[in-house]
Amino acid sequence: MKTRTLRPDKVNVITLGCSKNLVDSENIITQLQANDYDVRHDSNEEANVVIVNTCGFIDLAKEDSINTILDYADRKSRGEIERLYVTGCLSQRYKDNLEDEIPEVDDFFGTMELPGLLSRFEADYKHDLIGERFITTPEHYAYLKISEGCNRTCSFCAIPLMRGDHVSRPMEELVRQAKNFARNGVKELMLIAQELTYYGLDLYKKRMLPELLEALAAVEGIQWIRLHYAYPSKFPRDVFEVMRDQPKVCNYLDIPLQHGSDAVLERMRRQITRRETTDLINYARTVVPDIAIRTTFLVGYPGETEAEFEEMCDFVREMRFERLGVFQYSHEEDTRAHEVEDDVPAEVKAERAGRLMEIQRTISLELNQQRIGKEVKVLIDRKDGDHYVGRTEYDSPDVDNEVHLDASAAYLRTGDMVTARVKDATEYDLIAELVAG
């Protein structure tokens, strides 16, 4: 047990980066609370110990992480906090450099070093908490990380350097955690991983995502199951049959495609061609006609010509993705792409990102307008002024469309699931009214 001082420690966990990092922070909080620590998340309240969970994915994320560490290091120098720890992807990748440059940090930990971090608090790692987790999201939805790491060899990506090889979590452990979530009011599970479609290969010697979906759908209380971060090459197509037949599995797939030019896809080592990608998306839409495909593209990869970029634009126009995001290429050390010159100027990357998003903006408006007059299920996320704001099964929090409902029409609570009729639409939002009964 930890020896208590006259001033009990109050711990603030700061999360930077993606939802996978958020799950890691929730695990840290769960373990510390089980050891009787007063812990809060991303809080402005006074705390004498701070843990910064960093992101090291691209240059902007690294810069944000470093600035956050420096800010808390400065607060420590002024005596505002007593101890500062850093964990996560940036710490995993650049620990030695960070130790030299920011000596105010008491210790750095990698992505898989939770027991070591806990030891600094004289806290025990409680194995009996596997399957349980404090959640920082609104209580009606939670992220469920089904695996860690990635075995893919994409030339631009540093995730395997920070997260290691793919490791699946046992199915029974995931089902147990889903049941715990449901008992605490969670209605929506968002499955996340570095690579969803590899799930089960290491444990069961076959891709087991369809079987996992069936097992999670059997959990009483869970109403929506959403799939994030799938890889297109060798995609297990029976997932679409489960999506079609199992009402709890949302008609939604987050599947980053990265580019629409075969030449660039080959340089990226994506192990798939544009035609194969088109066949996969068309198959998905045949089996699940109402599916919403969320994807992301990468502009400015080394050597990307204007003609190759136009191929990507044509691909987006052809496929008319329901949801789309764009990243600008970041030249990451120790990746294969870092061996060649980062020769697309920053202003060209930004201009191409803007052009691609302008194409998508038009597509998104047209697709949203097709929803006018139709009924949709809406999960209420919050009240914002005189409107309730929610999402359909085709939308994930923070990145996708929202539905706005007049708050004067009825009293709703966060987490309520209602039926609404779409009255109007903008590029990224639906305006709807409640359907009586």
Buried (B, 14 or more C-beta within 10 A) or exposed (E): EEEEEEEEBBBBBBBBBBBBBBBBBBBBBBBBBBBEBBBBBEBEEEBBBBBBBBBBBBEEBBEBBBEBBBEBBEBBEEEEBEBBBBBBBBBBBBBEEBBEEBEBBBBBBBBBBBEBBBBBBEBBBEEEBEBBBBBBBBEBBBBBBBBBBBBBEBBBBBBBBBBBEBBBBEBEEBBBBBBBBBEBBBBBBBBBBBBBBBBBBBBBEEBBBBBBBBBBBEBEEBBBBBBBBBBBBEBBEBBBEBBBEBEBBBBBBBBBBBBBBBBBBBBBBBBBEBEBBBEBBEEBBEBBEEBBBBBBBBBBBBBBEEEBBBBBBBBBEEBBBBBBBBBBBBBBEEBBBBEEEBEBEEEBBEBBBEBBBEBBEEBBBEBBBEBBEEEBBBBBBEBEEEBBBBBBBBBBBEEBBBBBBBBEEEEBEBBBBBEBBBBBBEBBBBBBBBEEE
